[in-house]
Amino acid sequence: MRYHSLGRIPAKRHVQYRDPDASAENGNAPLLVEEVMGFEGFSGNESILYHLFSPCRVKDVGDFTKIELEEWVPDTHVHRLTHTRGLEPSGDSVLGRRVLQYNHDVEIGMCVPEREADYFYRDGEGDEVIFVHEGSGAVETVFGTLEYRKHDYIVIPRGTTYRFRFDEPQRWLTFYTPGEIETPNRYRNRYGQLLEHAPFSQRDFHPPAELLTHRDRGEHVVKVRVRGGYQDYVVDYNPLDVVGWDGYVYPYTFNIADFEPKAGRLHQPPPAHQTFQGPNFVICSFCPRMLDWDPQAVVLPYHHSNVQSEEVMYYVEGDYAARKGVEIGSFTLHPSGLPHGPQPGTVEKTLGMTRTDELAVMCDTFRPLKLTTLSRDLDDPSYAYSWYEDPVRA
């Protein structure tokens, strides 16, 4: 991401910097605590934050709770349809996230929280992407307040302390990765700036707009994801105590409506829709757009074999013409080793169409995905047969 700054910071790094709003005692206001939050040791992107209190300050250490993902190993290897629309609200904005598919690179799930978390949260071992299918509100973070709305991707880098504030009921598609979430390499020049042919520009990415320095004291719980579990800490100050910061690491939003879809004379493959990259996976945005304009074009995706990847598609809005019987809020999983493509009758039905109103988020992984027991509970086994036509009726 591009350089950004909020609040007040000194002219140079690693120098004395005193609280500009505190009354001086003995001639000096209190020194602020500088924190360098960086990737790849000291070689990657970083931001520098100035705190009222040491971020190491802990009053009490609470419980550690291991994250348990219960795997479902199906008896058959087939294409799968997962209906999530009926999920009832449960949990909060963190513990209400329910994983459906996962591997060592990414966890994909849903969150329909019934309440805000009554604690602060920090993912200490991975980046997060939350796609807001429904809802709006604000994420209060150490980098400032990040407002979000329906169909925003919220990207939260590891190490960010935050909490959600809801304006209305929420429904999210969630991603977690122990790697980094980035814009695709091919969209950036050697300086990191997005190129002219990228499907978005820097103007479409929105960092926190306002930094509120919380000076109140009192006990707060900070829940941190580390070592495959959640560790609780109790601090005696509000952890959103940053006076100023600058750098290249911070949370941001990107609305799927700002993705500029590409169209061609003939069908464009999924990489044309890529939005983010992670280690061994990509996230793509399928948006309303013009369709192929060659008179002989087949406007639906051609049959293809996921020989080395798994395709997860989450259906957000509109009509995805290549699929029948797939409702909004559902997932399809087309696993590696099996070909997939348009279902019978859909190609002929769409010949001559000039545009599509589909809205979907896709994740392609390049290592096999495991399924959780929640996937089992929401599985529609009839989907595997949806390409079959009765020979007599046909």
N, C-alpha and C positions, 0 to 999 in steps of 0.2 A: 504494500500500500504506500501511498504518498506520505510525505512528512506532514505532521499535524501537531498542534500545540493548543493547550487550554490553560487558563489560569495564569499565575505569575511564576516565572522561573528566573534564575540568575543569568548573567551574560555568559558565564563560562561554566563548564561542568566541574564537579568535584571540588567546589570551593565553599567557603562558609556562606550560608544563606539563612537568614533569620526570618522568623514569622513576621510578615509585613503588617499584620493586623493585631499583633499582641502588644501589650504595654511593656515597655522596657523595665526590667528590674536590674538594679545595680549597673545601669547604663546600657544593658544589652537585652534585646528581645531573645526568646529561646531560639536555638538553632533548629532548623528543620532537618529531618532525616531523609537523606537521598537514597533512593532505591533504583538500581539498574535492573530492569526486567528484559532479558535478552534470550535469543535463541542461539543454538549451536555454540554454547560457551560464550565467548566474546567475539564470535566471528559472524553471527547472523544479525538479523534485524533486532533492534532494541528500542525501548523507551525508557526515559528517566523520570521518576516521580518523586515529589517532595512531600513527605508526610509530617503531620504534627507529632505522631508517635512512631516508635520503631515498629515495623511490621513483624518483627520477631517477638514482640511483647505478648506473652500469654499468661493469663491468670490461673487457668486450670486446663488440664488435658482430660477430655471426656472419653467416650467409648469409641472403639474401632469396630465397624460393621462391614463384614466381607460382602462384596457383590456376588451374588449367586445367580448364574444364568443356567436354567434347567433346559438341557438340550432335548429336542425331539428328533429321533432318528426314524424317518418314515420307512415303511416296508418297501416302498416303490420310489423310483427316480422319475418324476414326471413334472410337467409344468403345473404351477400352483396359483390359485386365486385365493386371496385372503381378504375377507370382509371385515373392516374395522369400524364401519359407520355406527354399529350398535354398541360400541364401547361406552360404558357409563363413566362419568367423571369420577376420578379417584386420585387420591394423593395430592401432593403439591407440585410446584413447578420443577422440582428436582426428582424427588422420589416417586412422582407420578409418571415418570418416563418408563415405558414398557418396551423392552427390546423384542423384535420379531425375528430378525436375521442378524448374523454376526460372523466375523472371523477375526484374525489377528490385526487387520487393518482398519476395520470400521464396524460400528454397531448401528443398526437402523431400527428405529422404533416409532412409537406413537406416544403422545402425551395429551390427555384430556384432563387437565388438573381441576380439582374441585375447589382449590384454595391456593392462595399465595403461600410461599414458604415463610415461616416465622424466624428464619435464620438467614445469614449470609452464606453464599456458596462460592467455592473456588475449585475449578478442575485443575488439579496439580499435575496431571499426567497426559492431557490431551486437549485438542481443539474441539470446539463444538459448532455445529450448524443447526439452527432451528428454523424450519420453514413454517410460517404462520398460515395455516390453512384458514383458520377463523380466529378472530380476536384482534385486539389492539391494546396498547398500554405503554409502559416504559420499563427499561432495564436501568436500574440505578447501579452504577459501577464506580470503581476507583478512578476511572478515566472521565467520569461525568455521566450525565443522564442521556440515555439513548432511547428516543421514542421510536415505536414501531407500529405497523399497521398490517391489515390483512394482506397476505401474499408477499410479505417481506421474508427474505433470508436474513436471519440474525447470525452473524459470525462472531464468535467469542473465543479469542485466543487463550491458551492455557495460562494459568497464573492470574487471571482476572477475577477479582472479588466482586460479586454482584448479587442482586436480588431483583425479582420481577415484581412489578405493580400492574394489576389488571384493570382495564376499563370495562371489560365485558367477558363473557364466557370464551374460553380458549380451546383450540384444537391444533396440535402441532405435529409435524413430521420431524423427527429428530435424528441427527447424526453425531456420533462421537468417533474420534480417531486419535490414536497415540502419535500420529504424524501431524503435519501442518496442512491447513487449508489455504490454498492459494488460487489466484487466477491462473489459467493455463499458460505454460511457458511460451507457447507459440503466439500468444496475444501481446507479449511484452518485448520491447526493444532491450538492448544491452544495459540501458540505464534503469530499467524497471517500469518505464512509462508504457501505458497501454497504447497499442498501435491503432492507426486509422481504420484498419479492417476488422478490429475486434468488435464483438457484438455489444459492447458497452464502453463507456468512457469513465474517467475518474469522477466526472460530475454525478454519476449515477450511484456512487458509493458514499454513504452518509455516516460519518463518525459522530461521537457525542457532540452535542451542540452547546451544552451548558455544564459547567463544573460547579457543584455546590460543595463547599468544604464543611463537613460536619464536625463540630467542636464539642458536641455533647458527650458527657461521660455516662457510665452505666454499663452493665454487663450485656454482652452480645455473644451469640453462638456463631462460629464460623465453621461450616462443614466443608471439608476438603477431600476431594477424590484423590487418593494416593494408593499405590501398591495393591490395586485391585479391590479397594474398599473405600469406605467413608470414615474419616477421622474427625471427630468433633473437638473443637477448641473453644474455650471461653476467654474473651478479652474484656478489658474494662474501659473500652473506648469504642466509639463508632469507627469501624474500619474504613469508611469512606471519608478519610481525613486528609485527602490530598489537596494541597494548596495550588499546585501547578504541575504540568508535565509536558514533555515533548518527545517526539520520536516517530517510529514507523510501526510500532506494535500497539494495537488498540482494537476494541470491538467496533463493528459497523453493521449497517443494514444495506441491503440491495433488494429492491422490489422486482419481482419477476416481470412486471409490466414494462420495466425499463430494459429488458433484454431485447435486442434487435434481431429477430429471426431472419435467417437466410433462406432464400428460395432459389430455384434453378430451373433450367429448361427440363431437366430430368431430376429424379428423386435425390435429395440430399441425405447422406448417411448421418447417423447419430452424432459423430464428432462435430458437426455443424451446430449442434445445440449445446455444446459443452459450456458450462458456467464456472465450475470450480474443479480443482484437482487435489487429490490426497495421495498417500502412498498406496499404489496398486488399486486405486479406484478413481472414478470421476463422477461428478454430479452434473446433470444436463437439465435444461429447461425447454420443454416443448410448449410453444406459445402459439396463439392465433396468428395465422400468416397466409400469404398467397401460396397456392400449390403449383406444381410443375405445369408449364404452359405449352410444352410440345404436344401437337395433336395426337400423337401415339403414346403419350406418357401414361404410365401406371402410377397413380398418385399415392398409392399406399406403399408401405415398406415392402421390399422384396423379401422372400424367404431367405433366412440366413441361419447359419449354425454358430452357436456360441461355443466354439471349440475350446477357447481359452478364457472365457469370461462368463459371469452370471449377470443377467439383466433384471433389475428390480424397477418396476414402474409404479408410481403412486398417482392416482387419478384425482385431479383437483376440481376441474370444471369443464363444461362443454361436452362434446361428443367425440370420443376417440374412435374413429370410423373403422379401424382395423380389428376392433374387439366387439364381441357381442356378449351381453349379459354381465358386463363389468360396470358396477355402479360407482358413483363419486365416493371417494374415501376408501377405495379398495386398493390393494396391491396385486400385481401379477409378478411372479417369479419364473423366469425362463432360465433354467440352470444350464451349466456347461455340459457339452456332449450331446445336446438335442437341438435339432433345427426348429425354428418357429417362424411364423409369418402370419399374414392375414387369414382370418377364418373364412370358411367357404361362403361364397356369395358376396363378401364384402368388396372384393376387387371390382366385380362387374357393377355393383351398386354405386361405386364412387367414380367410375369413369366419367370424365367431363367436369368434375367438380373443380372450382377455381380457387377455393380457400377453405380453411378449416378453423373451427373455433376451439380446438382442443387446448387444454391447459393441464400439463402433467409434469412431474418431477421424476427423473430417472437417475438411478445409480447403477453403474456398471462396475463390477468388481473383477479383478484379474486373478483372484484366488477363490476357491469354493466357499460358499456361505453355509453356515450351520443354521438350523431353525430352532426356535424355542417352543416350549409347550404352549405358549400363547398362540403361536402360528398354528399349531395343531388344533387348538380350540376354535379358531376362526377360519379354518381351511374349508374350501369348497371342492370336494373331490371330483365333481362333475366337470370341472374346467379341463382336465386332462383329455376328455373325450370331445371337446368342443370343435375339433377339426374334423371329426368323423361324420360322414354323411351316410344315411341308410341307403344301401345300393338300390333297393326297390323304389324308395321315394325319389332318389336322384334320377 
